[in-house]
Amino acid sequence: MRLWKILLLIGSIAVLTIVFFINNSTLKSNESVMEKENQLETKQIPHKKVLSEQFTGPIFDMIGKSTNELEEEFGDPIRKDMSAYGYVWWVYPDEESYLQFGVEDEKVVTIYGTGDIQFEPVTIGKPYKDLNEELDFSKEVTYQHKLNSYQFRLSKEEIKSKPLVQVTDHIFMQLYFDIFTNKLSSIRVLTGDVLLKHRPYEIKYRGQLPEELNLTEEQWEKIEKGMEQQIFDITNQFRKNHQINGLEWDETVRKVAYLHSKDMENEQYFSHYGLDGSGLKERLRAEDVFYVAAGENIAALYPDAPSAMAGWLNSKGHREALLNKEYTHLGVGVYRMYYTQNFLENP
């Protein structure tokens, strides 16, 4: 992942065109969008007035709290997943909701959630129009830290699908909308430092950007495993949000997906077909996987699993796979920032 640009790629077995787009923009078939480089600004970026005491509730209030306070409020996490950004995800799935708390230096620095959760006045399923009237989505959001100034610049597609709201001087909220229903599908709350590490929007800045971590192979393996499980969990929560049966994990299919993600990253291509021409059918056959029907979603260079899931949900072909009522099993393979989902229908 480059320091100044995030190139996002996403593909589906149902839509075989390769789509290139920047800053998590909404998918558009047969379109290539090139991002302007982040430019170093010497002038002071104007500071926008932030929201006051509108946001309440135990989930939102966890930002900045200690791990002891997190455990007191939510108990022990089902697992802890390493991230590529210096914090560790504490994961809390249950029957009605899915939550991840990012912890760094024993403090909560980011939260992601979907399902039956509330960040008053924000709730999953709330219409875009209502939230826009309350929060006044903007194409430019500023952040100042010490002598550094940053301006996040959102495209029209980003304002529609993932607007950014400044809650306090140093806390932000990304609202992920389902563009097919125009309702909120998931929420992310994060500090300004975490937002700068992710860089999901074009940035104009004066000062410095955080340096990327130099991760070892062992660390990457842990990060990849964590993102695979997150994608599986969020997929099932998205299906639950739409009253669709959950999927079972398939380890063999996970291997198939992982090898395809690894091959794409190693050989630097993005396609449902390998450079040797093999597709999903051939890859499943090589591992003796039997099925009634199968499908595949792929994505690349999204900052993390939740952002990749938001991209898939907002693409017609990927959405059809995610919410297909006939599928029964799922295998997810992540290598670096390449993501593959393989769906199966079994009797």
N, C-alpha and C positions, 0 to 999 in steps of 0.2 A: 504494500500500500504506500503510495507516494505521500510525501509530507504535505504537498499543496493541492493534490487533486485526488478524488475518489471516482474511479470509473466503474459504473455499475452495469452488469450484464445480466440478462435473465432470459430463460428459454423454457419452453414446454414441449412435450412430445406431441401435444395437440396443435401447437403452433410452431412450425419448423423454421420460421424465419428467425435469424439472429438479430437481436435488438441491442443497439449500443445507446446508452443514455447516461446522463451525468447527474450527480447529486440526488440519486434516488427518484428521478423524475418518473411520472406515470408512464407506463409502457405505451408505445405507439408502434404498430407493426410497420416494418420496412422503413424505419426512420433512423437516421444517425444524427446525434446531437453532440456537438463538441463544446466542452466547458472552457470558458476563458480562465487563464491563469489567475490565481490569487495575486493581487497587486499590493505592493508595499506602499502605504499611504503616509505622507508626512503631516497632513492636516489632522486636526482633532475631529474625531467622529462625534456628532451630537448625541447626547444621552437621552434616551426616551424614558418618560415617566413609567414606572412599573406598577403592577397591580398592588393593591393594598391587602387587607386581611380577608380576601375572598375565599381562599382555599383553606379548608379545615378537614378534620378527620384523622384517625389514627395512622392511615397509610401515608398520606402526604406529610404528616408531622414527623415521620421517621427520618427524613433527610437531615443529616448532621448528627443524628442520635448514635449512641454507642452500641456495640454488639450486645452488651448486657441488656440494654433497653429493648433492642430488637427481639432478643430471646424472651424477655419478659412479656412482650406484647404478642408475639407470634409463635413462640416455642422453638423447638429445634427444627432446622430445615431438613427436607428429605435428602438433600445432597448439597455440596458446595462445588461450583464449577469455576475453574480459572478462566479469566478473560484475557484478551490481548492488550488490555489497557491499564494493567496494574491493580485492578480491583478483582475481588472474588464474588461471584454470584451466589447468594444464599437463595435456594429455590424452594418455593412453597406452593405446590399444586394441591387442590382439594376437589371436591365434587362439583363445586359451582364456579370456581375461579382459579386463576393462575397468577402467581406473583414471583418476581425475582428482585432481590435487594442486592445492589452492588456495594461491597464493603472494602474500604481501603484504609489502612492504618487504624483499624478498629472503629471506623465511622462509616455510616451509610452515605454514599455519594451519588447513588442513582437507584431508581426504582422503575421496573416495567411491570405492567399488569394488563390482564384481559379477563373477560367473564364478569361475574357478578361482584364488581368492586366499585367503590365510590371514592372520588377525590372531589368532594363538594367544592364548587357547584358542577363538577364534571362527573358524568356517569357513562359507562359503556352503553351504547345504543342511543345516546342522545343525538338528535339531528344536527347536522352541520350548521344550518341556518340559525338555530337557537344559540349554539355556542359562539358563532361568529358575532351575533348581536351582543352577547355578554362579554366576550373577550377581545373583540375588535382585532381580528387577524391582520397582520401587516406584512408587506413584502420586504421590510427591513427591520432587523432587530439588533440592538447594540448591546455590547458588554464591555465594561471597563474594569481592568484589574491592575492596581498600582499604576505604573506608567504606560501600560499596554492598553490599546483600544482596538475593538473588533466590531465589525459589522457583518452580520449574516444576511445574505441577500437571497430571497426565495423567488423562484419562478412562479408563474401562474399555476402550473401543475402542482408544485410543492405546496402552495397556499391551499389548494383544493384537497390534496391528499395527506399532507403532514405539516400543517402550520406549526410555527414555533411561537410560544408565548413566554415572555419574561415575567416571572412571578415576583421575584425580589431582585436585588442588585446582583446576586450571584446564583440564583436558582431559576431554571427554565423548565418548560414542559413542552414535549412534542406530542401532538394529538394525531394519531393515525386513524384516518377515516376510510371506510369502505366506500369507494366512489360509485359502486353499483347500487348501494342503498342510501348513500349520503348520510350515514350514521357512524358514530365513533366506534371503532373496532378494538383499539388498544391505546394505552397511555404510557408515556415514558417521562419521568421527572429526573432531572440531572443537574449537577453543578456546572458552572461555566467551564471549569477545567475539563470535566469529562466531555462536554459538548465540543470543546476544541480538539480533544483527542480523537473523537469520532469524525468530525468534519463532514456532516451530512449535507451541508449547504455550501454554496459559494461564500468565500470570506474575503472581505477587505480589511486590512489590519495595519496598525502601527505598533511596532514592537516585535515580539517573538511569539512563535507557536511552540507548543510542547513537542519535545523530541519523542520519536517512536522508541518503543522498547526493543532491545536486541534480545530476542527470544531464542532459547536453545531448542533443539529437536525434541527433547523430553517435554519441555513446556508446551510446545505446539501440539504434541500428541494429547496432552491433557485438555488444552483449549478446544481442540477438534472434537474430542469425546463429549465434552460438555455441550458444545453447540449442537451436536447430533441429538442429544437427549432433549435439549431445549426445543428444537424444531419438532421433534416427535410430540412433546407435551403441548406445545402451542397449536400444532395441527389438530390434535384431539380437542383442545379447548375451543378453537374456531369452529370445529364441527359441532361441538356441543352448543355453542352459541346459536347455531342454525338448526338445532334439534336433529342432528344426524349422528348415527352410531359412531363410536370411537373405533380406532384401528389397533390391531395388535402388532407388537414389535416382531420383526423377522431378522434374525442375526445374519443369516446367509444373504438375504437381500441387502442388508446393510453393507456387507462386504462388496457386493456388486456395485452399489452406489459409491462407496468409498474409492474403489479402484478407478471409477470413471472420473470422479473429482480430482484424484491425484494425477491421472493421465492428462486431464485438461490443463492443470497447473504446470506440470512438468514440460509438456509439449507446447504450451502457450496457444491453445485454441479454445473455442467455445462453441460446442455443438453437441447434439444428441448422438452424433456419429463419430467414432474414433477416426484417427488418420488412416486406419486400415479399412475403413468402411463399415465396421461392425456397429450395430445399433443395440438397443435395449434387448431385443429378442435374442440376439447372439450372446450378449453378456449374461443373460439369465440362463440360457442353455448351457453355457460353459460351466456354470455352478450347479447344474442339474436341478434347477428351480422349476417346479411345475405350477401352473396357474390357469385360470379361466380367462382372465384379462389382466393387462398390466398398463401402467402409465408412468411417466417420468416428468419431473420438474427439475430444472437446473438454474442456478444463479451464480454470479461471481462478483467478488470485491465489494459486497455489502459490508458495513462495519461489523455486524454481528448477526446472530440468528433472528432476534426479533425484527430487525430491519428487513432481512431477506423475506421473512414471513409476510410482512406488510406489503412488500413488492409483489409476491405471488398472489396474494388475495386480491390485488387491484389489477390483475391481468386476466382477461377472459379465459384463455386456455389453461393457465395455471390454477385459476379459481375452480374451474370445472373438475380438475383432478383433486384439489384439496377437499371439495365438498361433494365428491362422487359417492352416492349412497351405496353403490355396489361394491366398492373396495372394502377389503377386510383386513389387510396387512400392509405394513409400511416398513421400509428400511431406509435409513438416512446416512449418507456418507459425506463428511466434510474434510477437505484437505486445504490447509491454509485458509484462504477466503473463497474457495470454490465449494459450492453446495449442490448436492444431488439428493432428490427424493425419488424412490422407486415404490410405486403402489401396486398391490396385487389384489385381485379378486379370487378368492379360493372358496370351494364349497363349504 
